[in-house]
Amino acid sequence: MVTTIDRSQLLRLMEFEDAQVVDVLPGREYEEAHLPDAISIPLREFTAESVSILSREKPVVVYCHDGL
Amino acid sequence: MSPRAACRLEQLGFTSVYDYVDGIADWKASGLPTEGTTDQKQRVANATRPDIPTCPPDEPIDEVRTRLSAAGWEVCVVVDCDGVVIGRLHQIAMETDGELTAEQVMEPGPTTVRPDGLLQPLVDRMDHRDTPDVLVTTPQGTLIGVLFRDEAKRLLAGESPQQIWRDCDGCPGRWAATT
């Protein structure tokens, strides 16, 4: 089950658990602004192949603009 | 969008999946740095220093005065228990009866700005109104820090953050994940 987190929890995951942060917005929006070190995998391109760049050993945090 | 992405990741076998539901809108609004093409311009957050002293509304002015003097500041932000700005103490308020509380002499509801706004237009407005400083808060009113017009102008002129805020841990250019 997916866990929803707030900003402070995200910062802890980034700092202490080497979380992989994934921006799921369209590529153009990612290019304009994204979280530091975030990886771009637009939702429309979510496939087994596109997410294979992510480690399964580390937490994965996804975000978009505001959850909608 | 992100809930669907998180669900898809779980379907693909990932077991440690989190959804930062408030997204980049919340991240920007809190003043944290981003990367990308639109962030070539200076933002308010880039010139906001978090080390301004705060006090609770019921703190006696005598005690506030002592703390500020030791810290080398002349202003103090009055915040509630959640860090939300409710007022501001100016130097002149500090010269009143020391037994009065911060709430009794503060300027209530001071002007605040958001950290993700563009810096140059803000500095232009501050120049126009001859405002030397302004408080920076989240959209919910939680204090982030204070922006001094003169420091912002130095940043816009190309001076490095490390030079402008060299004595301030946690100031712009010395960002750490502490929020």
gemmi code that builds the backbone of each chain (N, CA, C; Angstrom):
import gemmi

chains = {
    "A": [
        ("MET", (0.839, -1.194, 0.000), (0.000, 0.000, 0.000), (0.879, 1.252, 0.000)),
        ("VAL", (0.531, 2.188, -0.845), (1.317, 3.421, -0.972), (1.160, 4.279, 0.279)),
        ("THR", (2.288, 4.841, 0.727), (2.266, 5.734, 1.877), (2.348, 7.172, 1.387)),
        ("THR", (1.420, 7.987, 1.815), (1.505, 9.411, 1.468), (2.360, 10.115, 2.517)),
        ("ILE", (3.173, 11.041, 2.050), (4.091, 11.729, 2.960), (4.018, 13.237, 2.737)),
        ("ASP", (4.467, 13.973, 3.756), (4.535, 15.428, 3.614), (5.993, 15.838, 3.376)),
        ("ARG", (6.216, 17.131, 3.318), (7.543, 17.639, 2.973), (8.626, 17.223, 3.966)),
        ("SER", (8.318, 17.290, 5.243), (9.344, 16.946, 6.240), (9.712, 15.462, 6.149)),
        ("GLN", (8.718, 14.614, 5.877), (9.009, 13.181, 5.715), (9.835, 12.944, 4.449)),
        ("LEU", (9.520, 13.697, 3.406), (10.305, 13.581, 2.175), (11.766, 13.958, 2.426)),
        ("LEU", (11.972, 15.059, 3.129), (13.339, 15.502, 3.395), (14.110, 14.452, 4.194)),
        ("ARG", (13.436, 13.814, 5.125), (14.110, 12.756, 5.906), (14.469, 11.571, 5.004)),
        ("LEU", (13.541, 11.188, 4.138), (13.828, 10.069, 3.223), (14.990, 10.413, 2.291)),
        ("MET", (15.035, 11.654, 1.842), (16.120, 12.073, 0.943), (17.452, 12.074, 1.669)),
        ("GLU", (17.421, 12.552, 2.904), (18.681, 12.730, 3.621), (19.196, 11.432, 4.234)),
        ("PHE", (18.296, 10.623, 4.781), (18.760, 9.471, 5.553), (18.582, 8.121, 4.855)),
        ("GLU", (17.728, 8.045, 3.830), (17.490, 6.744, 3.204), (17.794, 6.750, 1.709)),
        ("ASP", (18.442, 7.823, 1.258), (18.862, 7.896, -0.140), (17.703, 7.612, -1.086)),
        ("ALA", (16.563, 8.192, -0.778), (15.364, 7.942, -1.588), (15.540, 8.421, -3.014)),
        ("GLN", (14.912, 7.692, -3.921), (14.892, 8.091, -5.328), (13.626, 8.918, -5.555)),
        ("VAL", (13.799, 10.163, -5.955), (12.660, 11.060, -6.136), (12.299, 11.105, -7.617)),
        ("VAL", (11.045, 10.788, -7.906), (10.612, 10.683, -9.305), (9.548, 11.731, -9.619)),
        ("ASP", (9.852, 12.583, -10.591), (8.914, 13.588, -11.088), (8.090, 12.935, -12.183)),
        ("VAL", (6.756, 12.862, -12.010), (5.915, 12.173, -13.000), (5.193, 13.150, -13.923)),
        ("LEU", (5.564, 14.419, -13.834), (4.963, 15.430, -14.711), (5.496, 15.277, -16.136)),
        ("PRO", (4.809, 15.860, -17.122), (5.333, 15.820, -18.488), (6.744, 16.393, -18.547)),
        ("GLY", (7.539, 15.903, -19.477), (8.945, 16.282, -19.561), (9.183, 17.781, -19.632)),
        ("ARG", (8.300, 18.502, -20.319), (8.487, 19.953, -20.451), (8.405, 20.638, -19.083)),
        ("GLU", (7.470, 20.163, -18.253), (7.339, 20.764, -16.918), (8.528, 20.392, -16.034)),
        ("TYR", (9.018, 19.166, -16.197), (10.218, 18.759, -15.448), (11.398, 19.657, -15.814)),
        ("GLU", (11.534, 19.944, -17.093), (12.659, 20.784, -17.528), (12.580, 22.182, -16.936)),
        ("GLU", (11.366, 22.679, -16.756), (11.205, 24.034, -16.220), (11.586, 24.083, -14.738)),
        ("ALA", (11.128, 23.106, -13.966), (11.448, 23.099, -12.532), (11.171, 21.721, -11.949)),
        ("HIS", (12.118, 21.229, -11.158), (11.930, 19.956, -10.472), (12.715, 19.958, -9.174)),
        ("LEU", (12.410, 19.008, -8.311), (13.122, 18.901, -7.046), (14.581, 18.524, -7.315)),
        ("PRO", (15.483, 18.916, -6.435), (16.900, 18.601, -6.647), (17.124, 17.100, -6.848)),
        ("ASP", (17.844, 16.775, -7.906), (18.229, 15.396, -8.223), (17.052, 14.487, -8.581)),
        ("ALA", (15.879, 15.079, -8.832), (14.723, 14.250, -9.192), (14.938, 13.623, -10.571)),
        ("ILE", (14.371, 12.414, -10.735), (14.432, 11.697, -12.011), (13.105, 11.929, -12.733)),
        ("SER", (13.153, 12.138, -14.028), (11.926, 12.359, -14.793), (11.427, 11.059, -15.405)),
        ("ILE", (10.240, 10.638, -14.949), (9.531, 9.539, -15.624), (8.070, 9.976, -15.725)),
        ("PRO", (7.707, 10.616, -16.833), (6.317, 11.093, -16.976), (5.321, 9.950, -16.832)),
        ("LEU", (4.203, 10.236, -16.208), (3.207, 9.195, -15.957), (2.815, 8.458, -17.238)),
        ("ARG", (2.703, 9.208, -18.314), (2.290, 8.598, -19.589), (3.319, 7.588, -20.097)),
        ("GLU", (4.518, 7.676, -19.551), (5.585, 6.775, -20.030), (5.928, 5.699, -19.009)),
        ("PHE", (5.034, 5.505, -18.019), (5.312, 4.509, -16.979), (5.168, 3.096, -17.532)),
        ("THR", (6.289, 2.445, -17.721), (6.281, 1.050, -18.162), (7.331, 0.295, -17.358)),
        ("ALA", (7.313, -1.007, -17.444), (8.320, -1.810, -16.749), (9.715, -1.412, -17.207)),
        ("GLU", (9.818, -1.059, -18.474), (11.124, -0.681, -19.002), (11.569, 0.685, -18.485)),
        ("SER", (10.641, 1.671, -18.495), (11.056, 3.029, -18.095), (11.409, 3.106, -16.611)),
        ("VAL", (10.777, 2.282, -15.783), (11.085, 2.344, -14.348), (12.235, 1.410, -13.977)),
        ("SER", (12.775, 0.709, -14.960), (13.876, -0.210, -14.650), (15.143, 0.531, -14.248)),
        ("ILE", (15.166, 1.849, -14.479), (16.336, 2.632, -14.048), (16.328, 2.853, -12.534)),
        ("LEU", (15.199, 2.532, -11.889), (15.098, 2.735, -10.436), (15.575, 1.492, -9.695)),
        ("SER", (16.239, 1.727, -8.558), (16.654, 0.614, -7.720), (15.469, 0.130, -6.886)),
        ("ARG", (15.333, -1.167, -6.772), (14.274, -1.717, -5.929), (14.717, -1.835, -4.476)),
        ("GLU", (15.959, -1.505, -4.231), (16.511, -1.618, -2.872), (16.332, -0.323, -2.077)),
        ("LYS", (15.976, 0.758, -2.779), (15.836, 2.063, -2.116), (14.394, 2.549, -2.215)),
        ("PRO", (13.983, 3.398, -1.274), (12.623, 3.958, -1.363), (12.453, 4.779, -2.634)),
        ("VAL", (11.245, 4.767, -3.160), (10.909, 5.598, -4.322), (9.813, 6.576, -3.902)),
        ("VAL", (10.057, 7.849, -4.157), (9.053, 8.876, -3.859), (8.609, 9.506, -5.163)),
        ("VAL", (7.313, 9.486, -5.422), (6.796, 10.136, -6.624), (6.111, 11.438, -6.248)),
        ("TYR", (6.135, 12.385, -7.173), (5.404, 13.633, -6.960), (4.980, 14.202, -8.308)),
        ("CYS", (3.976, 15.063, -8.275), (3.597, 15.838, -9.463), (3.466, 17.282, -9.025)),
        ("HIS", (2.480, 18.000, -9.557), (2.382, 19.417, -9.170), (1.819, 19.546, -7.760)),
        ("ASP", (0.640, 18.971, -7.547), (0.051, 19.031, -6.211), (-0.838, 17.816, -5.943)),
        ("GLY", (-0.489, 16.694, -6.528), (-1.202, 15.452, -6.288), (-2.352, 15.215, -7.245)),
        ("LEU", (-2.782, 16.245, -7.972), (-3.928, 16.083, -8.862), (-3.489, 15.671, -10.272)),
    ],
    "B": [
        ("MET", (-2.276, 12.774, -10.239), (-1.301, 12.146, -11.118), (-0.319, 11.256, -10.344)),
        ("SER", (0.245, 11.796, -9.268), (1.233, 11.006, -8.520), (0.623, 9.776, -7.828)),
        ("PRO", (-0.641, 9.839, -7.353), (-1.215, 8.607, -6.778), (-1.259, 7.464, -7.796)),
        ("ARG", (-1.575, 7.807, -9.045), (-1.615, 6.760, -10.086), (-0.216, 6.213, -10.359)),
        ("ALA", (0.755, 7.107, -10.338), (2.139, 6.662, -10.574), (2.599, 5.744, -9.440)),
        ("ALA", (2.263, 6.110, -8.204), (2.663, 5.288, -7.056), (2.020, 3.909, -7.138)),
        ("CYS", (0.744, 3.894, -7.502), (0.021, 2.628, -7.623), (0.645, 1.758, -8.723)),
        ("ARG", (1.007, 2.396, -9.803), (1.622, 1.662, -10.923), (2.961, 1.056, -10.507)),
        ("LEU", (3.731, 1.818, -9.734), (5.021, 1.292, -9.271), (4.828, 0.043, -8.412)),
        ("GLU", (3.820, 0.079, -7.576), (3.560, -1.107, -6.745), (3.154, -2.294, -7.608)),
        ("GLN", (2.358, -2.018, -8.634), (1.963, -3.097, -9.549), (3.183, -3.688, -10.254)),
        ("LEU", (4.193, -2.840, -10.422), (5.412, -3.297, -11.107), (6.405, -3.930, -10.137)),
        ("GLY", (5.987, -4.084, -8.882), (6.800, -4.850, -7.939), (7.646, -4.049, -6.969)),
        ("PHE", (7.519, -2.721, -6.982), (8.279, -1.915, -6.009), (7.570, -1.980, -4.652)),
        ("THR", (8.346, -2.185, -3.611), (7.740, -2.412, -2.290), (7.855, -1.225, -1.341)),
        ("SER", (8.693, -0.272, -1.672), (8.871, 0.887, -0.794), (8.553, 2.145, -1.598)),
        ("VAL", (7.256, 2.433, -1.709), (6.791, 3.523, -2.568), (6.068, 4.573, -1.720)),
        ("TYR", (6.431, 5.825, -1.945), (5.826, 6.939, -1.212), (5.297, 7.970, -2.208)),
        ("ASP", (4.226, 8.631, -1.802), (3.637, 9.677, -2.641), (3.695, 11.005, -1.896)),
        ("TYR", (4.511, 11.912, -2.424), (4.572, 13.271, -1.872), (3.408, 14.041, -2.496)),
        ("VAL", (2.260, 13.931, -1.878), (1.017, 14.398, -2.501), (0.949, 15.911, -2.689)),
        ("ASP", (1.616, 16.652, -1.831), (1.548, 18.113, -1.966), (2.394, 18.619, -3.126)),
        ("GLY", (3.311, 17.773, -3.583), (4.028, 18.028, -4.817), (4.940, 19.242, -4.849)),
        ("ILE", (5.370, 19.555, -6.059), (6.353, 20.629, -6.228), (5.762, 21.992, -5.858)),
        ("ALA", (4.450, 22.121, -5.893), (3.833, 23.390, -5.489), (4.137, 23.676, -4.020)),
        ("ASP", (4.029, 22.644, -3.193), (4.328, 22.792, -1.767), (5.821, 23.019, -1.551)),
        ("TRP", (6.633, 22.308, -2.290), (8.106, 22.424, -2.162), (8.543, 23.864, -2.455)),
        ("LYS", (8.049, 24.411, -3.557), (8.416, 25.780, -3.931), (7.909, 26.779, -2.896)),
        ("ALA", (6.666, 26.566, -2.464), (6.067, 27.523, -1.533), (6.792, 27.566, -0.200)),
        ("SER", (7.495, 26.487, 0.133), (8.218, 26.457, 1.404), (9.599, 27.096, 1.270)),
        ("GLY", (9.958, 27.458, 0.046), (11.229, 28.147, -0.151), (12.403, 27.246, -0.424)),
        ("LEU", (12.166, 25.959, -0.596), (13.269, 25.053, -0.892), (13.707, 25.203, -2.354)),
        ("PRO", (14.952, 24.908, -2.630), (15.465, 25.135, -3.983), (14.967, 24.091, -4.978)),
        ("THR", (14.856, 24.518, -6.227), (14.532, 23.591, -7.309), (15.613, 23.709, -8.376)),
        ("GLU", (15.554, 22.790, -9.329), (16.447, 22.842, -10.475), (15.581, 22.986, -11.716)),
        ("GLY", (16.158, 23.525, -12.785), (15.411, 23.643, -14.029), (15.577, 24.994, -14.668)),
        ("THR", (15.005, 25.138, -15.853), (15.243, 26.338, -16.646), (14.595, 27.583, -16.074)),
        ("THR", (13.440, 27.449, -15.401), (12.768, 28.650, -14.901), (13.446, 29.207, -13.670)),
        ("ASP", (14.344, 28.435, -13.085), (14.949, 28.910, -11.854), (16.287, 29.583, -12.078)),
        ("GLN", (16.483, 30.088, -13.293), (17.653, 30.912, -13.527), (17.461, 32.287, -12.896)),
        ("LYS", (16.189, 32.685, -12.703), (15.924, 33.981, -12.090), (15.948, 33.853, -10.570)),
        ("GLN", (16.381, 34.911, -9.919), (16.436, 34.903, -8.463), (15.025, 34.942, -7.881)),
        ("ARG", (14.809, 34.123, -6.870), (13.532, 34.077, -6.162), (13.691, 34.699, -4.778)),
        ("VAL", (12.560, 35.007, -4.166), (12.571, 35.572, -2.811), (13.334, 34.658, -1.861)),
        ("ALA", (13.139, 33.355, -2.004), (13.808, 32.402, -1.109), (15.320, 32.531, -1.154)),
        ("ASN", (15.847, 32.944, -2.306), (17.293, 33.044, -2.455), (17.907, 34.141, -1.596)),
        ("ALA", (17.058, 35.065, -1.107), (17.581, 36.174, -0.305), (16.941, 36.216, 1.085)),
        ("THR", (16.331, 35.115, 1.474), (15.653, 35.076, 2.769), (16.542, 34.448, 3.826)),
        ("ARG", (16.763, 35.176, 4.898), (17.597, 34.620, 5.971), (16.694, 34.153, 7.118)),
        ("PRO", (16.940, 32.932, 7.596), (16.049, 32.332, 8.583), (16.404, 32.640, 10.032)),
        ("ASP", (17.469, 33.418, 10.239), (17.976, 33.549, 11.613), (17.369, 34.703, 12.397)),
        ("ILE", (16.285, 35.297, 11.898), (15.650, 36.380, 12.647), (15.056, 35.830, 13.950)),
        ("PRO", (15.235, 36.524, 15.066), (14.711, 36.034, 16.349), (13.177, 36.025, 16.371)),
        ("THR", (12.635, 35.095, 17.134), (11.186, 35.029, 17.324), (10.877, 35.030, 18.817)),
        ("CYS", (9.644, 35.338, 19.133), (9.216, 35.270, 20.534), (7.740, 34.916, 20.579)),
        ("PRO", (7.311, 34.288, 21.674), (5.887, 34.005, 21.832), (5.155, 35.272, 22.259)),
        ("PRO", (3.856, 35.336, 22.035), (3.119, 36.577, 22.342), (3.125, 36.964, 23.821)),
        ("ASP", (3.315, 35.990, 24.706), (3.226, 36.313, 26.137), (4.596, 36.583, 26.778)),
        ("GLU", (5.646, 36.676, 25.962), (6.967, 36.933, 26.535), (7.106, 38.414, 26.922)),
        ("PRO", (7.549, 38.691, 28.159), (7.735, 40.091, 28.567), (8.803, 40.783, 27.715)),
        ("ILE", (8.579, 42.050, 27.438), (9.501, 42.825, 26.601), (10.916, 42.842, 27.182)),
        ("ASP", (11.013, 42.897, 28.500), (12.337, 42.878, 29.140), (13.155, 41.673, 28.676)),
        ("GLU", (12.507, 40.513, 28.666), (13.207, 39.279, 28.284), (13.537, 39.274, 26.794)),
        ("VAL", (12.597, 39.760, 25.994), (12.853, 39.837, 24.542), (14.049, 40.741, 24.289)),
        ("ARG", (14.056, 41.877, 24.973), (15.123, 42.867, 24.784), (16.488, 42.253, 25.096)),
        ("THR", (16.547, 41.499, 26.178), (17.815, 40.877, 26.580), (18.294, 39.891, 25.518)),
        ("ARG", (17.358, 39.089, 25.020), (17.730, 38.091, 24.005), (18.199, 38.758, 22.717)),
        ("LEU", (17.462, 39.787, 22.293), (17.814, 40.459, 21.042), (19.162, 41.148, 21.142)),
        ("SER", (19.402, 41.751, 22.280), (20.667, 42.454, 22.467), (21.838, 41.479, 22.353)),
        ("ALA", (21.672, 40.318, 22.964), (22.738, 39.311, 22.921), (22.957, 38.789, 21.502)),
        ("ALA", (21.863, 38.745, 20.733), (21.954, 38.195, 19.374), (22.308, 39.254, 18.336)),
        ("GLY", (22.285, 40.532, 18.732), (22.632, 41.600, 17.799), (21.526, 41.966, 16.824)),
        ("TRP", (20.284, 41.712, 17.198), (19.151, 42.060, 16.345), (18.346, 43.185, 16.980)),
        ("GLU", (17.587, 43.910, 16.129), (16.735, 44.987, 16.633), (15.256, 44.717, 16.383)),
        ("VAL", (14.959, 43.641, 15.688), (13.559, 43.290, 15.438), (13.322, 41.840, 15.858)),
        ("CYS", (12.049, 41.543, 16.111), (11.677, 40.193, 16.544), (10.305, 39.876, 15.958)),
        ("VAL", (10.122, 38.645, 15.544), (8.834, 38.233, 14.994), (8.059, 37.489, 16.078)),
        ("VAL", (6.825, 37.896, 16.275), (5.974, 37.240, 17.270), (5.237, 36.106, 16.563)),
        ("VAL", (5.459, 34.882, 17.045), (4.844, 33.710, 16.401), (4.053, 32.908, 17.425)),
        ("ASP", (3.046, 32.185, 16.928), (2.290, 31.315, 17.837), (3.018, 29.978, 17.969)),
        ("CYS", (2.384, 29.032, 18.655), (3.069, 27.771, 18.953), (3.345, 26.936, 17.702)),
        ("ASP", (2.689, 27.270, 16.596), (2.942, 26.549, 15.343), (3.897, 27.293, 14.418)),
        ("GLY", (4.453, 28.396, 14.913), (5.386, 29.160, 14.085), (4.710, 30.113, 13.119)),
        ("VAL", (3.396, 30.309, 13.280), (2.666, 31.226, 12.401), (2.863, 32.666, 12.890)),
        ("VAL", (3.174, 33.550, 11.951), (3.428, 34.956, 12.291), (2.140, 35.634, 12.733)),
        ("ILE", (2.195, 36.248, 13.919), (1.024, 37.023, 14.356), (1.364, 38.494, 14.569)),
        ("GLY", (2.653, 38.803, 14.614), (3.013, 40.203, 14.787), (4.502, 40.403, 14.677)),
        ("ARG", (4.879, 41.658, 14.874), (6.283, 41.997, 14.724), (6.638, 43.085, 15.726)),
        ("LEU", (7.805, 42.963, 16.336), (8.277, 43.965, 17.292), (9.344, 44.817, 16.631)),
        ("HIS", (9.120, 46.119, 16.630), (10.116, 47.046, 16.100), (10.961, 47.567, 17.250)),
        ("GLN", (12.043, 48.219, 16.893), (12.942, 48.765, 17.899), (12.205, 49.690, 18.858)),
        ("ILE", (11.303, 50.512, 18.322), (10.623, 51.480, 19.189), (9.741, 50.782, 20.229)),
        ("ALA", (9.190, 49.628, 19.845), (8.358, 48.880, 20.795), (9.200, 48.328, 21.929)),
        ("MET", (10.453, 48.094, 21.649), (11.353, 47.555, 22.670), (11.652, 48.581, 23.768)),
        ("GLU", (11.373, 49.843, 23.470), (11.721, 50.895, 24.431), (10.576, 51.202, 25.380)),
        ("THR", (9.510, 50.392, 25.308), (8.372, 50.628, 26.195), (8.588, 49.895, 27.514)),
        ("ASP", (7.578, 49.972, 28.378), (7.594, 49.312, 29.688), (7.959, 47.831, 29.535)),
        ("GLY", (9.021, 47.410, 30.201), (9.529, 46.054, 30.053), (8.616, 44.973, 30.587)),
        ("GLU", (7.616, 45.353, 31.363), (6.707, 44.342, 31.909), (5.570, 44.021, 30.950)),
        ("LEU", (5.403, 44.856, 29.935), (4.381, 44.555, 28.930), (4.820, 43.319, 28.139)),
        ("THR", (3.861, 42.638, 27.544), (4.199, 41.452, 26.743), (4.365, 41.829, 25.279)),
        ("ALA", (4.970, 40.912, 24.540), (5.190, 41.149, 23.112), (3.870, 41.448, 22.402)),
        ("GLU", (2.837, 40.715, 22.753), (1.542, 40.890, 22.096), (0.974, 42.286, 22.311)),
        ("GLN", (1.288, 42.890, 23.465), (0.719, 44.201, 23.783), (1.367, 45.342, 22.995)),
        ("VAL", (2.569, 45.120, 22.521), (3.253, 46.229, 21.838), (3.616, 45.912, 20.386)),
        ("MET", (3.248, 44.726, 19.923), (3.649, 44.333, 18.565), (2.805, 45.052, 17.507)),
        ("GLU", (3.329, 45.073, 16.291), (2.549, 45.467, 15.128), (1.830, 44.201, 14.666)),
        ("PRO", (0.516, 44.144, 14.780), (-0.182, 42.909, 14.391), (-0.284, 42.764, 12.880)),
        ("GLY", (-0.287, 41.524, 12.427), (-0.506, 41.243, 11.001), (0.435, 41.959, 10.059)),
        ("PRO", (1.746, 41.839, 10.257), (2.669, 42.530, 9.355), (2.597, 41.973, 7.930)),
        ("THR", (3.024, 42.790, 6.981), (3.065, 42.351, 5.581), (4.030, 41.179, 5.434)),
        ("THR", (3.613, 40.181, 4.662), (4.482, 39.041, 4.392), (4.466, 38.740, 2.896)),
        ("VAL", (5.493, 38.052, 2.429), (5.554, 37.618, 1.027), (5.893, 36.133, 0.987)),
        ("ARG", (5.692, 35.521, -0.194), (5.952, 34.097, -0.361), (7.359, 33.892, -0.935)),
        ("PRO", (7.976, 32.777, -0.593), (9.365, 32.552, -1.009), (9.560, 32.243, -2.481)),
        ("ASP", (8.496, 31.818, -3.178), (8.677, 31.421, -4.576), (8.444, 32.580, -5.546)),
        ("GLY", (8.186, 33.774, -5.022), (8.014, 34.939, -5.897), (9.345, 35.389, -6.484)),
        ("LEU", (9.279, 36.137, -7.585), (10.503, 36.653, -8.196), (11.074, 37.778, -7.342)),
        ("LEU", (12.399, 37.791, -7.217), (13.065, 38.728, -6.307), (13.081, 40.162, -6.831)),
        ("GLN", (13.401, 40.333, -8.110), (13.563, 41.702, -8.622), (12.289, 42.542, -8.475)),
        ("PRO", (11.106, 42.018, -8.864), (9.898, 42.838, -8.695), (9.622, 43.185, -7.233)),
        ("LEU", (9.951, 42.274, -6.327), (9.747, 42.569, -4.905), (10.658, 43.703, -4.449)),
        ("VAL", (11.918, 43.634, -4.851), (12.864, 44.689, -4.473), (12.418, 46.029, -5.062)),
        ("ASP", (11.888, 45.996, -6.270), (11.375, 47.230, -6.887), (10.229, 47.809, -6.057)),
        ("ARG", (9.335, 46.943, -5.591), (8.208, 47.425, -4.765), (8.712, 47.957, -3.429)),
        ("MET", (9.714, 47.272, -2.863), (10.270, 47.728, -1.580), (10.945, 49.085, -1.750)),
        ("ASP", (11.607, 49.292, -2.881), (12.226, 50.589, -3.160), (11.154, 51.669, -3.252)),
        ("HIS", (10.090, 51.349, -3.996), (9.020, 52.314, -4.229), (8.366, 52.754, -2.917)),
        ("ARG", (8.240, 51.802, -1.990), (7.594, 52.105, -0.698), (8.605, 52.377, 0.407)),
        ("ASP", (9.866, 52.409, 0.048), (10.952, 52.624, 1.008), (10.835, 51.654, 2.194)),
        ("THR", (10.699, 50.377, 1.874), (10.592, 49.330, 2.889), (11.929, 48.602, 2.991)),
        ("PRO", (12.585, 48.659, 4.124), (13.914, 48.054, 4.223), (13.909, 46.527, 4.356)),
        ("ASP", (12.810, 45.973, 4.839), (12.779, 44.515, 5.017), (11.342, 44.018, 5.008)),
        ("VAL", (11.191, 42.719, 4.788), (9.855, 42.127, 4.766), (9.953, 40.682, 5.245)),
        ("LEU", (8.900, 40.225, 5.920), (8.892, 38.841, 6.396), (8.464, 37.893, 5.282)),
        ("VAL", (9.030, 36.698, 5.298), (8.712, 35.681, 4.299), (8.070, 34.498, 5.022)),
        ("THR", (6.910, 34.096, 4.537), (6.194, 32.977, 5.166), (5.696, 31.998, 4.113)),
        ("THR", (5.286, 30.826, 4.584), (4.599, 29.882, 3.711), (3.190, 30.421, 3.457)),
        ("PRO", (2.461, 29.840, 2.498), (1.078, 30.286, 2.271), (0.215, 30.118, 3.516)),
        ("GLN", (0.615, 29.223, 4.406), (-0.141, 29.008, 5.639), (0.247, 30.003, 6.728)),
        ("GLY", (1.224, 30.860, 6.470), (1.599, 31.885, 7.443), (2.754, 31.517, 8.347)),
        ("THR", (3.346, 30.351, 8.150), (4.477, 29.943, 8.981), (5.736, 30.715, 8.571)),
        ("LEU", (6.414, 31.239, 9.577), (7.603, 32.052, 9.300), (8.712, 31.231, 8.643)),
        ("ILE", (9.278, 31.775, 7.571), (10.477, 31.194, 6.952), (11.690, 32.051, 7.293)),
        ("GLY", (11.518, 33.367, 7.246), (12.639, 34.242, 7.576), (12.341, 35.677, 7.216)),
        ("VAL", (13.392, 36.444, 7.062), (13.249, 37.855, 6.722), (14.124, 38.163, 5.512)),
        ("LEU", (13.637, 39.058, 4.687), (14.417, 39.498, 3.527), (14.768, 40.968, 3.722)),
        ("PHE", (16.066, 41.254, 3.701), (16.520, 42.643, 3.784), (16.784, 43.153, 2.361)),
        ("ARG", (16.207, 44.304, 2.081), (16.311, 44.858, 0.723), (17.768, 45.030, 0.298)),
        ("ASP", (18.607, 45.527, 1.200), (19.997, 45.784, 0.820), (20.732, 44.484, 0.483)),
        ("GLU", (20.445, 43.433, 1.242), (21.074, 42.139, 0.948), (20.564, 41.601, -0.390)),
        ("ALA", (19.254, 41.759, -0.622), (18.678, 41.282, -1.889), (19.298, 42.017, -3.076)),
        ("LYS", (19.537, 43.311, -2.906), (20.147, 44.076, -3.990), (21.571, 43.598, -4.281)),
        ("ARG", (22.294, 43.256, -3.234), (23.659, 42.744, -3.439), (23.613, 41.431, -4.215)),
        ("LEU", (22.618, 40.587, -3.877), (22.481, 39.311, -4.580), (22.146, 39.546, -6.059)),
        ("LEU", (21.209, 40.465, -6.299), (20.813, 40.762, -7.676), (21.961, 41.387, -8.464)),
        ("ALA", (22.868, 42.039, -7.758), (24.015, 42.658, -8.425), (25.107, 41.645, -8.747)),
        ("GLY", (24.902, 40.401, -8.281), (25.841, 39.353, -8.644), (26.792, 38.923, -7.544)),
        ("GLU", (26.642, 39.525, -6.362), (27.513, 39.118, -5.254), (27.126, 37.706, -4.807)),
        ("SER", (28.072, 36.933, -4.347), (27.777, 35.543, -4.005), (27.077, 35.453, -2.639)),
        ("PRO", (26.158, 34.486, -2.485), (25.475, 34.303, -1.192), (26.460, 34.059, -0.058)),
        ("GLN", (27.530, 33.339, -0.356), (28.515, 33.034, 0.694), (29.158, 34.309, 1.213)),
        ("GLN", (29.295, 35.302, 0.348), (29.870, 36.579, 0.766), (28.849, 37.404, 1.553)),
        ("ILE", (27.631, 37.432, 1.061), (26.606, 38.267, 1.702), (26.253, 37.737, 3.091)),
        ("TRP", (26.134, 36.416, 3.203), (25.684, 35.835, 4.466), (26.764, 34.958, 5.089)),
        ("ARG", (27.997, 35.424, 5.055), (29.107, 34.565, 5.471), (29.061, 34.186, 6.951)),
        ("ASP", (28.357, 34.975, 7.767), (28.316, 34.657, 9.197), (27.014, 33.997, 9.616)),
        ("CYS", (26.242, 33.531, 8.668), (24.899, 33.024, 8.993), (24.748, 31.571, 8.535)),
        ("ASP", (24.757, 30.649, 9.474), (24.504, 29.248, 9.150), (23.060, 29.104, 8.700)),
        ("GLY", (22.829, 28.337, 7.646), (21.467, 28.100, 7.190), (20.926, 29.203, 6.304)),
        ("CYS", (21.725, 30.245, 6.041), (21.261, 31.332, 5.178), (21.362, 30.918, 3.708)),
        ("PRO", (20.792, 31.730, 2.805), (20.830, 31.378, 1.384), (22.246, 31.034, 0.926)),
        ("GLY", (22.318, 30.013, 0.091), (23.622, 29.568, -0.381), (24.266, 28.578, 0.569)),
        ("ARG", (23.675, 28.440, 1.750), (24.186, 27.476, 2.717), (23.031, 26.586, 3.137)),
        ("TRP", (22.180, 26.277, 2.145), (20.954, 25.539, 2.391), (21.235, 24.121, 2.884)),
        ("ALA", (20.444, 23.663, 3.843), (20.490, 22.269, 4.295), (19.068, 21.779, 4.446)),
        ("ALA", (18.884, 20.479, 4.344), (17.537, 19.903, 4.422), (17.066, 19.863, 5.862)),
        ("THR", (16.674, 21.012, 6.383), (16.282, 21.077, 7.784), (14.831, 21.432, 7.986)),
        ("THR", (14.108, 21.713, 6.892), (12.714, 22.152, 7.030), (11.807, 21.011, 7.467)),
    ],
}
model = gemmi.Model(1)
for chain_id, residues in chains.items():
    chain = gemmi.Chain(chain_id)
    for i, (resn, *xyz) in enumerate(residues, 1):
        res = gemmi.Residue()
        res.name, res.seqid = resn, gemmi.SeqId(i, " ")
        for name, pos in zip(("N", "CA", "C"), xyz):
            atom = gemmi.Atom()
            atom.name, atom.element = name, gemmi.Element(name[0])
            atom.pos, atom.b_iso = gemmi.Position(*pos), 0.0
            res.add_atom(atom)
        chain.add_residue(res)
    model.add_chain(chain)
structure = gemmi.Structure()
structure.add_model(model)
structure.setup_entities()
